[in-house]
Amino acid sequence: MNTKNIQEIVDLASAYYGSCVLFAALDCDVFAKIESGAFDPSQRGMRLLADACVAEGLLEKKDGTYFNTPASREALVPGGKADLTKAIRYNRDVYPAWGKLSEFALTGKPVERPEIHLGADERRTKAFAAAMFARAMGIGRSVVPMLPKMSGRLLDLAGGPGAYAILLAQANENLNCVTVDLPAISAEAAGYVAMSAVSSRVECRAGDYHSDEYEADSYDYVTIFGALHQESPDDIVDILKRARRALKKGGRLFVLDLMTDETHTSPKFSALFAVNMALTTKNGWVFSDAELKSWMAEAGFEPLETRVVPPPMPHWIVEAVAK
């Protein structure tokens, strides 16, 4: 157990300073302006913000001139090799919810309406979809090489803005994908798929994996990537049973998610992400891989190994075979 000393407790109490510096620097286009040579540090506020970025290791400063670090150039300049700007802006959008954590602790209820980013608020929905697309593209580039070569039909449940389906179709020329999500999100996915080179092999279907029934015994693979952490155990079993009915016998299920060990306290990021989900969704949390495997077995699967996805996000992937 990583217990904290007094200095670390003090550091934790002000940890949000660094998050706010990062959010503000993105909002003010600091990293992009520095990269293009357009950053002007003569204005007091921008200079203080840039100095704080240097203190946080996000920028370098030499003789009064600011430079992006290699990591900032890749992740914090829009269009960079590992562009995280949209994903980080989603973190900024949920930042106010964390200020209501004590309210959640006392009531056990989310502090904002989950529907806000799922269609009720067009701006938040588009921002959420853009963030999830960017995040999934980054994660997916590590995940897809971990999966076997695929051919046939794949059902991508709660597929979000379609990033995983696009990557899977790109990696497997004989694979046809159906990606399903709520109407507002599916509409965003259709836009992203239309801009890809695999649009003829990826179908975006509006639906709801809580109630949809799919073509029975029709799919060779089902993927559920980054979705089940918003569901209750009973709902997870029900969703997995629907997936099982869609799969051919011997078909493969792949579940990718942030998971914890059996204590629900490690990895640290996953334990904290459980709180984030609970703040913004009715049943949000993070389950353990052991729990997932028990639900898979209950739904008619034979669970296989748990594999760890490479950093930076502590995702785990669990494979199962339809019995």
C-alpha positions, 0 to 999 in steps of 0.5 A: 500500500502506498501510504502518504507522508505529510509532504505528499498530503500537502502536495495532493491538496494542491494537485488540482493546480497542475490540472488547471494549468494544463486545461487553461494552456490548452484553452489559450492555445499555448502549445500550438502558439509556441510551436508556430512561433506566435506565442507572446509572453509580454502579457502578464497572465500568459507569462505566468501561465507559461511559467507554470507550464514550465514548473509542471514540465509541460514546457521548457524555458531558455533565456526567456523563450518558451519551447514545447517538450517532446511529449507536449509537441506530440500530445498537446499540439493539435494534430500531433503524433499522439494528440490528446487535446480533445481527450483532455478537454473532456476531462476539463468538461467534467472538472466541475463535477469533481467539485461536487464529490462530497455531494455524491458521497452523501447521496450516491447519485451522479451530480450531473445528468448523464444524458448531457454528453449523449444527445441532450446537449449538442455541444457537449455531445459533439465534444464528448464524441470528439474526445472519445474518438481521439482517445480511442484512436490512441488506445486502439493503435496499441490494442488492435495489434494485440488481437488475432487476425480477423475475417467475417463479421464483427459486432462492436457494441457501444462503439462510440464514434466508431474509432475502434471499428475503423481501426479493426477494419483497416487492420483486417481487409476481410472483416465487416463491422457493425458498430452500435451506439445511441442515435446521437453518438451513432450519427457522430460515428457515421461522420467519422466513418464516412471520412475513412477509407473503410466506409464500405465495410463499417456500418453505423447502427443506431441502437441501445445495447441494453435492449437490442436483439441482434441477428442470432448466431451471425457474428464471428466476433463481438467487441465491447471497448470502454463501455461496461464501466457505466453499467451495473453487474446485472446489466453487464450480464444481460448485455453479455448474454445478448452478445452471446446470442449474436455470436456463432458458437466458438466466436470470440468476445473481446472486452477492453476496459479500465479494470482493477484488481480484486481490492478495487484500489489498484491500479490507482488511475482505475480506482479514481476513474471509478469515482469519475464515472459515478459522478457522471453516470447512474451506475458508473464504477470500475470492476475487477477482471475477476468479476468480469470473468464471472459474468462472462461465464454466467452469460455462456462464455469461457473466459481466457486470459487478462492482458495489459494494454501498453501505457499510457492508459491502464486498460486491460483486455479480456477475451472469451469464447462463446460456448 
